[in-house]
Amino acid sequence: MKSSGYVVLDIGGTTMRGGVFAGERLLPRSVVRCPSPSFVSHPRTSTAELQELLWESIVSTVERLKAMHPRLVLDRIGIAIPGPVGENGAVRVAPPLWGKAERVFRLRDRIEKNLNMHCVVVNDMTAVTAWYGHLPSLRRHRLICVVTVSSGIGNKVFDTRAREFLMDSRGLSGEIGHVMISTGPEAFRCDCGARGHLSAVASGRGAARFAQHWASAHPVLFKRSAMAKWVNGRPSEITTMHLAQGARVGDRFVLEILEHVTFPMGQALSILLGGVGIEKIVVVGGFALGVGRPYLRALQNSLIRVELFGRSASDIRRLVRLGSRDDDVGLKGLGLILQNQEPEP
């Protein structure tokens, strides 16, 4: 008799990861990766076409994972996607994938009809937070907030006692990346199309955009930095990889960039912290974890600068920590979600 498992897919703005979760764990060597089709990688492609490309990637990944694990019954699938997910498993917006476009993608219905698999679709941060929320080191805190700083910015607040996420029936919550933090025509444009959103300047893509602007506005500082040599003196070629590299060597230009892009993040988090009794913030995401400790220090300093009411500087430093540099946390979280939804035998 075959044992059962779950297919889990974590669709990011840049990369889609897939794996198999069985026996209460993500199976070793089961993880596969492929590029996520997005408006960035396919700039002349319509939203409908991008959704079809995504569907094709999902189908091929599921088929590949089933072929890799012929001894398992894989009839359940969990999918995490970077956008709000309705109770019906439909996705209307996903800025890292489709930019500002709004077009309903009935992902769960399509999976269940065409692949004959029971399907659960959640926001990507729901999957990540499900994993962190089960860790003993974090379960001693009542409310935890997991924040991702990657292609975009998102967050989720989780009640570890009630084992519940703070969100509405439409799956809306944690869209901190789309909080407006600046106005005017000079404000950077977000992937969703609006100007002045937090993600426009504080996400990985936003930080690279800000660094390009800052290098052009402060040419002397830029020319003195190691960054200038890496990009041959051309600000337009600055990427998040250059920022991470510069942070590791303590480049002054990069550390100044981090101060600027973490300050609006600190402002947005201060409002969240002031309104909700959050006891721990875990920062994850490719950009934040790629930069590492310099990013954490910059964010902690920014939170200290905004002066959180009732919290000392030492309280704030203990409040925020980096997550694990484990790209597969979202897959593991999806596995836990599916496992918890299994009926009792």
DRENTOR-39189 format. One record per residue: x, y negated, z of N, C-alpha, C in turn. Coordinates in pm, whole numbers, plus 50000, padded with zeros to 5 digits. Layout:
BEGIN
XYZXYZXYZ
...
END
This chain:
BEGIN
500845012050000500005000050000500884987550000
500584978349909501374966149899501044956650015
502074949950066501844939450164501544926550090
501024916750164500594904350101501514892650138
501424882450059502184870250083501514858650014
502124846850024501564834849963502564828549868
502064823649756502864815049670502744800849725
503874793849738503854780149789504614771149691
503994759849654504584750349559504594736449620
505764730349622505924716649673506294707749555
505344699549510505534691249392505984677349434
507234674149408507754661049441507764651849321
508124639249342508174629749232509264632849132
510274640349175511404643749088511514658749062
511304666749167511514681249157510314689049213
509974699949146508964709149199509684721649250
509384725449373509954737449434508864747849453
509224760149431508274771049452508934782149530
508124789649605508664800749682507564810149724
507954820349799507004830149851507154830850002
506034829650072505994830150218505314843250258
506024851350334505464864150378506124868050510
505374875150592505934879250720506314867450808
505524856650801505704844650883506994837050851
507494838550729508704831250692508764829450541
509534819450499509814817650358510884827850319
510584836150222511514846850188512834841250134
513944846450184515244841850135515414844849987
516074835949918516344837249775515084837749690
513954833049746512714832849666512464819149603
513234809149644512934795449603513454792649462
512564787049380512924782949244512614768149229
513304761549138513134747149119513014743848971
512264733248942512204727948806511854713148816
512144705248714511804690948718510294688948721
509844678948796508434675248795508184665648680
507254668648590506944659148483506284646648540
506864635048513506344622648569506434611448467
505844600048502505894588548413507314583048399
508194586648494509584582348485510344591048385
510174604148394510884613248303510234614048165
508924610448157508204610748029507484597248012
508244586547985507674572947986506614570247880
506564577747772505604575247665504464585347665
504294592047778503294602647788502084597847868
500874600847820499664596747890499494604648019
498634599548107498374606548234497774620248209
496844621148114496244634148082497314643948036
498254639347955499324648047908500264651948021
500544642448111501394645548226500754656248313
499434655248332498734665248412498774678948346
498714679248212498814691948141500224697748153
501234689048146502614693748164502814699348305
502204692648403502294697648540501614711248552
500444712448490499724725248493500574736348433
501214733548321502064743648257503234747548348
503804737748420504904740648512504424749348628
503204746348678502644754248787502424768748743
501814770548628501524784048579502814791948558
503814785848494505064793048468505794796348598
505714787448697506374790048826505674801348901
504344801248899503594812048965503924825448899
503934825848767504244838248696505664843048729
506584833648737507974837048769508084842948908
507394836849006507464841549144506804855249158
505714857449088505064870649094505964881349034
506654877848926507564887548864508744890648956
509164880849037510284882949128509894891649247
508584892549277508124899749396506994909349360
507294919649278506254928749231505634937349340
506294938549455505764946949562504834939549658
504614926549631503734918649715502444915249642
501334915149716500074910049662500074894949685
500154887349579500204872749588498924866949529
497864866649611496584861849561496134848949631
497044842749707496764830049772497914820449742
497574807849723498584797949687498334784849761
499414778749806499344765549868500154755849783
499584744149758500244734049676500274720849752
501444714649756501604701349815501894691649703
501244679949705501384670249597501464656149656
502224646949594502424633749653501294623849625
500144626149688499004617349675497874622149763
496864613749787495714618049868494974629649801
494544639149882493834650949831492454651449896
491424652349814490064653149866489754666849922
488604667949991488214680650050488004691449944
487724687249819487514696749711488814700549640
489954696349695491234699849636491564692449510
490864681349486491124673149367492064661649403
492874657649306493824646649323493454635749223
493324623549272492954612449185494144603649151
495004601249248496194593049228497394600149288
498544598649223499814604149272500904595249214
501124583349273502034573449213503414578649173
504094587149254505404591949208505344600149080
504164605849050504014614048930503384606348814
502314598848844501524592648738501504577448742
502334571548828502374557048837501054551348886
500614540548823499414533648869498124540148818
498224549948731497044556048670496174563248772
494874562748749493914570248829493134579348735
493284592248755492564602048672492424614748753
491204618948776490944630548862491544643248802
492294650348884492904663048846492374673548942
491434681648894490764691548981491654703948993
492694702249071493744712349077493264725349140
492584724449254492154736749321491194744749234
490204737949175489234744949090489924751748973
490904744948916491584750448799492424762748836
493074761948951493864773448999492964785449021
491864783349094490994794549130490304800549008
489974792148910489294797048790490254804048695
491424798448675492324803448572493364813448623
493764812148749494774821148803494184831348901
492904829848932492214839249022492944840649155
493324829049212493994828749342493244819249434
493074823149558492554813649656493574802349671
493114789949666494054778649660493764768249767
494834763349829494764752149922495684741249868
495144729149853495934717749805495974707349916
497164702649950497314692650055498294681850007
498264670650073499264660250052500634665550093
501674661250023503014666650052503454664350195
503084652750253503474649950390502704658450491
501514662950453500764672250539501544685250554
502094690150444502864702550448504124700950532
504854690250509506094687850584505804686450734
504774678650766504454676150907503944688750976
503284697450902502834710250960504024718251012
505134717650938506324724850982506924718451107
507124705351104507724698751220506814699651343
505504699351319504574699851431504564712851506
505124723551448505124736451518506444738851592
507444730051575508734731951640508634729151790
509154737951874509074735952019509654722652066
510724717952001511354705352043510454693352021
509504694451929508594683251900507214685351962
506844697651991505514700252048505374694952191
506494691452253506374685552388505904671152383
505874665252260505324651852241503894653052191
503004644452240501584645352202501384641452056
501774629452017501614624651880502994622751817
503184629151703504434627151629504104621451491
505024613751437504854607951304506054612051220
505784618551107506844622151014506764612550896
507884606150866507944596150758508934601050653
508524600850528509434604550420509884592150344
511164591350318511734580550236512444587450121
511744588350011512254595649895511924587549771
511384594149665510944586449547509924575949589
509084579549682508144570249742508254571049893
507284565049961507244565250108505864569950151
505834578950246504564583550301504764587950445
503684590650514503804595250653502554602850694
502664610050800501524616650861501714616251011
500604614351082500594615051228499894627951268
500534635551358500034648751395499884649551547
498724654451589498454656851731498864671251762
499964672851834500494686251859499624694251956
498834687452039497964694552135496714699852064
496064690951986494844694851915495154702151786
496434701851743496854707851616496074701851500
495944688651500495164681751397495944669851343
495704666951213496244655051150495254643551166
495764631551176494914619751180494654615451037
493454618950984493104615150848491584615450831
491114609050723489674609050700489284620750609
487974621650578487464633050503487964633250359
488444621750309488964621150172490444624650165
491034627850279492454630950282493324618650291
492714607250318493474594750325494044592450464
495314590750470496034586650590497504586750554
498274579250628499714579950607500224573450481
499404565250415499864558650293500614545750328
501554547050420502284535350466503104529050353
503454536950254504224531650142503464521550061
502124521550072501314512249995500714501250081
501384498550193501074486650273501784474850209
501094463650192501704451850130502554444450233
503834442650201504744435850294505294422750237
504984419850111505384406950053504434403449940
504324390749909503404386149805504144376949709
503494373849599504084364549503504624371849382
504844364649273505314370749148506724376549156
507504372049257508874377249271508924390449345
507814394549405507784407149480507964418949383
508704429049427508944440649342507654448349317
507584454749200506404462349163506544476949209
505504481949271505464495749320505114505249206
505404518149223505034528049123503534528349098
502744524549198501284524549182500804512849099
501694503449066501334491948983501204478949059
500994479449190500834467349270502194461349305
502214448649333503444441949375503474440749528
504684441449584504864438549726504614449949820
504384462149769504174473449859505504477749922
505414484150036506604488650107507464497750018
506844506949947507594516149861508394508849753
507914497249711508564489949603509974485749639
510244484249770511574479549811512274489249906
511514497449978512114505650085512224520450053
511614525049944511794539049903513164540649839
513504552949799514764554949729514814546949600
513744548149519513674540349395513694525349425
512984521449530512934507349568514274502049614
514994510149693516304505949743517284503949628
517254512949528518124511349412517754498649336
516454496249324515974484049256516424471549331
516304471949463516724460449543518224458349533
518984469349534520444468349524520864462149392
520194465649284520484459649154520234444549158
519114440849219518774426549233519794419349321
520174425549432521094419249528522484417649467
522904427349389524214426549324524254415049224
523164413049152523104402049055523044388549125
522354388249240522194375549313523424371949395
524264381949430525454379649512526664386349445
527084380849332528134387349253529474388649325
529804378949412531094379649481531124391549577
530064392949658529974404349750529994417449673
529274417749562529204429949482530574433649425
531284423949371532584426649308533614431849409
533444428049537534374432549640534054446649690
532934451849650532504464849702533024476349617
533074488049679533444500049604532394503149499
531164499249527530054501549434530354495949295
530954484149290531224477649162532114486449074
533074493249134533954501949057533194514249006
532304519549090531594531749052530654529448934
530134517148921529164514348813529774505248706
531124504048709531824495948610531334481448606
531004476248725530594462348737529214459248684
528404469548655527074467348598526004470648703
525374460548762524354462848866523214471748819
522854471048693521714478748643521944493848650
523194498148673523494512348678523524517848821
523244509448920523244514149060522094524049080
522404535349143521404545549173521424548749322
520464556849364520424560949505521654569249541
522194576549446523404584449472524574575149506
524674563849436525724554149468525534548349608
524274545749645524004540149778524394550149887
524064562849866524434573149964525954574249975
526624573949862528084574849861528704562749931
528174550949904528694538849967528484538650117
527314543850160527034544350304528024553450376
528374564550311529294574150373530694568250395
531114559050308532444553050323532384539550394
531174535750441531044523350516531184510750432
530794511450304530894499850216529984488550267
530544476650282529804465450340528584461750256
528744461950126527624458550037526454468050060
526734480950067525674490950086525054489650225
525854487650327525304486250462524394473950472
524714463550397523854451650394522544454850323
522614462750217521404467050148520504474850243
521094483950320520304491950413519614483250517
520294472750564519654463550659518414457250598
518514453350471517384446550406516234456050377
516514468250333515404477150294514774484250413
515494485250525514884491550643514094481550727
514344468650710513614458950792512104459050763
511664458550635510214459850612509654473250658
510464483750652510034496650707509814495350857
510724488550925510574486351069509324478351100
509024468351018507814460351040506564468951025
506514477050919505344485650897505184495851010
506294501851053506224511651161505844505151294
506264492651313505934485951439504424484051453
503734481451342502284480151346501654493751380
502164504251316501654517651344501904521551490
503104518751538503444522151676502634513951775
502364501351740501594492951830500134497051840
499614503551734498204507251733497934521551775
498944530151766498774544351798499894548451893
499584556851989500584560752089501544571452042
502304568451939503254578151884504474579451976
504874591752001505984594252092507294597952023
507214601851896508434605451824508214603151674
509224597251610509224595251464510344603751406
510004611951307510994620151238511084614951094
512274611251053512484605750919513084616550829
512404618950716512854629050620512884622650482
513084630750380513084625750243514474625050184
514554626850053515844627849986516734615750005
516154603750000516994591850014517504590150157
516594590550254516994588450394517984599050439
517724611650407518614622350450519904622550369
519834617850244521044616950163522004606550216
521454595250264522294584850325522724589350465
521804595650538522144601650667522204591850783
523204593450868523294585650992523284570650968
523934565350862523844550850839522414546050818
521584554350754520184550450737519474550150871
519694560450954519064561051085519454548851169
520744545551172521194534051250520554521051200
520474519551068519874507451011518394506451049
517674517551044516254517451079516064514651228
516864521051311516774518351455517044503651485
518064497951421518374483851442517244474751393
516604478651283515484470751232514314471151329
514044482751388512954483851486513274475651612
514554475251648514954466951762514764452151728
515054448251605514894434251563513434429851567
512504438851535511084434851537510504435551679
511294440251775510944439551918509624446751947
509654459951947508464467651979508034464952123
506784461352138506274457752270506364469552365
506944467252482507024477352586508114487652568
508974486052466510024495752442511384488752440
512324493852517513674488352519514464493252398
515634487452379516484491752268516844506552280
517124511052401517454525252420516234534152395
515044529252431513814536652403513644538652252
513904527852177513724528252032514714537951968
515944537952017516934547051959516544561751984
515934564252099515464577952127514184581352051
513444571052014512154572951948512304578851808
513364574951736513524578551595514664588551578
514414598751498515454608551468515334612651322
516414617751269516404623251134515884637551137
515214641551030514774655251017515904664050966
515564676250939516534685950889516804683550741
518044685950699518364684950557518014698150488
516794701750502516264714250447515224710650341
515564712550214514644708950106513384717450105
513384728250180512284737750173511284736450288
511384725750365510474723850478509014723350431
508764716550318507404715750267506844729450232
507684738050176507244751750144506904759550271
507744757850372507504764750499506214759750565
505994746650556504764741050612503524746150541
503594747350409502464753050334502184767350378
503254774950400503084788650446502354789350579
502714780350670502044779950800500574776250786
500284766650697498894762550675498064774250622
498584781350525497864792850470497724803950574
498764806150650498734816450754497674813450858
497554800750896496564796850996495134797350944
494984797650813493634798350755493184812650729
494064822350750493684836350730492614840350832
491574847550789490554852250884491144862450981
490564862751099490994872551199490694886751151
491604896451172491344910351127490224916551209
END
